[in-house]
């Protein structure tokens, strides 16, 4: 049984909490859960860290809510977790949508309890194409995701594993286990919250949040990320975060925390211990 906290609207946020030492909090991507961080939770727990990974509301084992499936509330839930557990000197690590959550948390609540931040394959500054963001993806892409989730999210999540993990590349060997884990994590979440979250990871502009990040930050991204294109995400984020390092991985895809966990974990450890 996972632990839970109760936030102000009565929702329960489920989380895993392992080990002792400096705390690392992991924020997962869409439509996944804390299970997406298994490789990191085990590795960093074994390295002497306290590792915490929560299920975003309407994902995994957390409450499935009709309202509140928005980035401001995700950040508020993360703040509640940090406050209720009275955590300090925290390293915040966010993948994909979770990277937006980390940026919005620091942008809203500051870094008094945070020592470092890591954005991995993260959606900031903003994914949607606009006059101000010509390199973004057109609305039709995200409308297509909404339609697929509404029609048959189970099949969509199965299909999504191919570009997510670069299984359409000769450099990657598809894993049925990874595919099935992704599908299971997706189906454990609530359809309303997952549907709402599409708007959050595509349309929310994190530019101002990134400018407010004032702790050492590592930005990690694969140059063959088929979900969050490198040029319109990490490259721009690195220009906005003052004290940031950008590390681009040749040939790595969006799911590199899983498919290339060994490389990512070692680089994360090096950054945290600097």
C-alpha positions as CSV (number, residue, x, y, z in Angstrom):
1,X,0.0,0.0,0.0
2,X,1.4,3.4,-1.0
3,X,1.4,6.2,1.5
4,X,-1.0,9.2,0.9
5,X,-1.4,12.8,1.8
6,X,-4.6,14.7,1.7
7,X,-4.6,18.1,0.0
8,X,-6.9,21.0,0.5
9,X,-9.7,19.9,-1.8
10,X,-9.8,16.5,-0.1
11,X,-8.0,14.6,-2.8
12,X,-5.5,12.0,-1.8
13,X,-2.1,12.1,-3.4
14,X,-0.3,8.7,-3.3
15,X,3.4,8.4,-3.1
16,X,6.3,6.1,-2.6
17,X,8.9,7.0,0.0
18,X,12.1,4.8,0.3
19,X,15.5,5.1,1.9
20,X,17.2,7.7,4.0
21,X,19.5,10.6,3.2
22,X,19.1,13.7,1.0
23,X,15.7,13.6,-0.7
24,X,15.1,13.3,-4.4
25,X,11.5,13.8,-5.6
26,X,10.5,12.4,-9.0
27,X,7.6,13.9,-11.0
28,X,6.4,11.6,-13.8
29,X,5.2,12.1,-17.3
30,X,1.8,11.6,-18.9
31,X,-0.1,9.3,-18.7
32,X,2.1,7.4,-16.3
33,X,2.6,7.1,-12.6
34,X,5.4,6.8,-10.0
35,X,6.1,3.3,-11.4
36,X,7.8,5.0,-14.3
37,X,10.7,5.9,-11.9
38,X,11.4,2.3,-10.8
39,X,14.9,2.3,-12.2
40,X,15.8,5.6,-10.5
41,X,14.1,4.8,-7.2
42,X,16.1,1.6,-6.8
43,X,19.4,3.1,-8.0
44,X,19.3,6.2,-5.9
45,X,17.9,4.4,-2.9
46,X,20.9,2.1,-3.1
47,X,23.2,5.1,-3.3
48,X,22.0,6.4,0.0
49,X,19.3,8.9,-0.9
50,X,15.7,9.2,0.3
51,X,13.6,8.8,-2.9
52,X,10.0,9.9,-3.2
53,X,7.8,9.6,-6.3
54,X,4.2,10.6,-6.2
55,X,1.3,9.9,-8.5
56,X,-0.1,13.1,-10.0
57,X,-3.8,13.6,-9.3
58,X,-5.9,11.5,-11.6
59,X,-2.9,9.3,-12.3
60,X,-1.8,6.0,-10.8
61,X,-3.2,5.5,-7.3
62,X,-4.0,9.1,-6.5
63,X,-7.6,10.4,-6.4
64,X,-9.3,10.7,-9.8
65,X,-10.7,14.2,-9.8
66,X,-13.1,15.9,-12.1
67,X,-11.7,19.4,-11.3
68,X,-8.2,20.5,-10.6
69,X,-6.4,18.7,-13.3
70,X,-4.3,21.7,-14.2
71,X,-0.6,22.7,-13.8
72,X,-1.2,25.2,-11.0
73,X,-2.9,22.4,-8.9
74,X,-0.3,19.9,-9.8
75,X,2.3,22.3,-8.4
76,X,0.2,22.9,-5.3
77,X,-0.1,19.2,-4.7
78,X,3.7,18.9,-5.0
79,X,4.0,21.8,-2.5
80,X,1.6,20.0,-0.1
81,X,3.7,16.9,-0.3
82,X,6.9,18.8,0.4
83,X,5.3,20.8,3.3
84,X,3.5,17.9,4.9
85,X,6.7,15.8,4.9
86,X,8.7,18.8,6.0
87,X,11.3,18.2,3.3
88,X,14.4,20.5,2.8
89,X,17.4,20.4,0.5
90,X,15.4,18.6,-2.0
91,X,16.4,17.6,-5.6
92,X,13.4,17.9,-7.9
93,X,13.5,15.7,-10.9
94,X,10.7,16.0,-13.6
95,X,10.3,14.0,-16.8
96,X,8.1,15.4,-19.6
97,X,4.9,16.8,-18.0
98,X,6.7,16.3,-14.7
99,X,9.3,18.8,-15.9
100,X,6.6,21.4,-16.2
101,X,5.3,20.5,-12.7
102,X,8.8,21.1,-11.3
103,X,9.2,24.5,-13.2
104,X,5.7,25.6,-12.0
105,X,6.4,24.6,-8.5
106,X,9.6,26.7,-8.3
107,X,8.0,29.5,-10.2
108,X,5.2,29.7,-7.7
109,X,6.6,28.6,-4.4
110,X,10.3,29.4,-4.7
111,X,13.3,27.3,-4.0
112,X,13.7,27.6,-0.2
113,X,13.3,23.9,0.2
114,X,15.0,23.0,-3.1
115,X,18.8,22.5,-3.7
116,X,18.8,21.4,-7.4
117,X,16.4,20.8,-10.2
118,X,16.5,18.4,-13.2
119,X,14.3,18.5,-16.3
120,X,14.4,15.4,-18.4
121,X,12.7,15.3,-21.8
122,X,10.6,18.1,-20.4
123,X,7.8,20.0,-22.0
124,X,8.8,23.6,-21.1
125,X,8.9,26.3,-22.2
126,X,5.7,25.6,-24.2
127,X,4.9,22.8,-26.8
128,X,2.1,24.5,-28.7
129,X,2.9,26.3,-31.9
130,X,2.1,30.0,-32.0
131,X,3.3,33.3,-33.4
132,X,5.6,33.6,-30.4
133,X,6.6,29.9,-30.7
134,X,6.8,29.0,-34.4
135,X,8.9,25.9,-33.7
136,X,6.1,24.3,-31.6
137,X,3.7,21.6,-32.6
138,X,0.4,22.6,-34.2
139,X,-2.9,22.3,-32.3
140,X,-4.0,19.5,-34.6
141,X,-1.4,17.2,-33.0
142,X,-2.9,17.7,-29.5
143,X,-6.5,17.6,-30.8
144,X,-5.5,14.2,-32.3
145,X,-4.3,13.0,-28.9
146,X,-7.5,14.1,-27.3
147,X,-9.6,12.3,-29.9
148,X,-7.6,9.1,-29.5
149,X,-7.9,9.2,-25.7
150,X,-11.6,9.8,-25.9
151,X,-12.2,7.1,-28.5
152,X,-10.0,4.3,-27.2
153,X,-7.3,5.3,-24.8
154,X,-6.3,1.7,-24.2
155,X,-5.3,1.2,-27.8
156,X,-3.8,4.7,-28.0
157,X,-1.5,4.0,-25.0
158,X,-0.3,0.7,-26.6
159,X,0.4,2.5,-29.9
160,X,2.1,5.4,-28.1
161,X,4.9,3.2,-26.7
162,X,6.4,3.0,-30.2
163,X,7.5,6.6,-30.6
164,X,7.8,7.1,-26.8
165,X,10.5,4.5,-26.5
166,X,11.9,4.9,-30.1
167,X,10.8,1.3,-30.9
168,X,10.6,2.4,-34.5
169,X,14.3,2.9,-34.5
170,X,16.8,0.2,-35.3
171,X,18.9,1.2,-32.3
172,X,16.2,0.1,-29.9
173,X,15.0,-3.4,-29.1
174,X,11.3,-3.4,-28.3
175,X,10.4,-4.8,-24.9
176,X,6.9,-6.3,-24.3
177,X,7.4,-5.7,-20.6
178,X,8.1,-2.0,-21.0
179,X,5.1,-1.7,-23.4
180,X,2.8,-3.5,-20.9
181,X,4.0,-1.5,-18.0
182,X,3.4,1.8,-19.8
183,X,-0.1,0.6,-20.8
184,X,-0.9,-0.5,-17.3
185,X,0.2,2.7,-15.7
186,X,-1.9,4.7,-18.2
187,X,-5.0,2.6,-17.6
188,X,-4.8,3.0,-13.9
189,X,-5.3,6.7,-14.2
190,X,-8.7,8.4,-14.7
191,X,-9.8,9.4,-18.2
192,X,-11.0,12.9,-17.2
193,X,-7.8,13.9,-15.6
194,X,-5.7,12.4,-18.4
195,X,-7.8,14.2,-21.0
196,X,-7.5,17.5,-19.1
197,X,-3.7,17.0,-18.8
198,X,-3.3,17.1,-22.5
199,X,-4.0,20.8,-22.5
200,X,-1.6,21.3,-19.6
201,X,1.4,19.7,-21.2
202,X,0.7,21.3,-24.6
203,X,-0.6,24.9,-24.0
204,X,0.9,26.0,-20.6
205,X,3.7,28.5,-21.0
206,X,6.5,28.0,-18.5
207,X,8.7,30.8,-19.7
208,X,8.2,32.9,-16.5
209,X,8.7,29.9,-14.3
210,X,12.0,29.0,-15.9
211,X,13.3,32.5,-15.4
212,X,12.5,32.2,-11.7
213,X,14.6,29.0,-11.2
214,X,17.5,30.0,-9.1
215,X,19.1,26.7,-8.2
216,X,21.6,24.6,-10.2
217,X,19.6,22.9,-12.9
218,X,20.4,20.0,-15.3
219,X,18.4,19.8,-18.5
220,X,18.6,16.4,-20.2
221,X,17.1,15.6,-23.5
222,X,17.5,13.1,-26.4
223,X,18.1,14.5,-29.8
224,X,15.8,11.9,-31.3
225,X,12.9,12.6,-28.9
226,X,9.8,12.0,-31.0
227,X,7.3,13.2,-28.3
228,X,8.9,16.5,-27.1
229,X,11.2,17.8,-29.9
230,X,14.6,19.0,-28.6
231,X,14.8,22.3,-30.5
232,X,11.6,23.7,-29.1
233,X,12.1,22.5,-25.5
234,X,15.4,21.9,-23.8
235,X,17.4,24.2,-26.1
236,X,15.1,27.1,-25.3
237,X,14.8,26.2,-21.6
238,X,18.6,26.2,-21.2
239,X,18.6,29.8,-22.4
240,X,16.0,30.8,-19.8
241,X,17.3,29.0,-16.7
242,X,20.2,31.1,-15.4
243,X,22.3,28.4,-13.7
244,X,21.7,25.5,-16.0
245,X,23.6,22.7,-17.7
246,X,22.3,21.3,-21.0
247,X,23.1,17.7,-21.8
248,X,21.9,16.3,-25.1
249,X,22.0,12.6,-25.8
250,X,22.6,11.4,-29.4
251,X,20.0,9.0,-30.5
252,X,18.1,8.9,-27.2
253,X,14.3,9.1,-27.3
254,X,11.6,10.4,-24.9
255,X,11.6,7.3,-22.7
256,X,15.3,7.4,-22.0
257,X,14.9,7.2,-18.2
258,X,13.8,3.7,-18.8
259,X,15.5,2.6,-22.0
260,X,18.8,4.2,-21.1
261,X,18.4,4.2,-17.3
262,X,22.0,3.3,-16.6
263,X,23.4,6.3,-18.5
264,X,20.8,8.7,-17.1
265,X,21.2,7.5,-13.5
266,X,25.0,7.9,-13.6
267,X,24.7,11.4,-15.0
268,X,22.0,12.4,-12.5
269,X,24.2,11.1,-9.7
270,X,27.2,13.1,-10.9
271,X,25.1,16.3,-11.1
272,X,23.6,15.8,-7.6
273,X,26.9,15.1,-6.0
274,X,28.7,18.1,-7.6
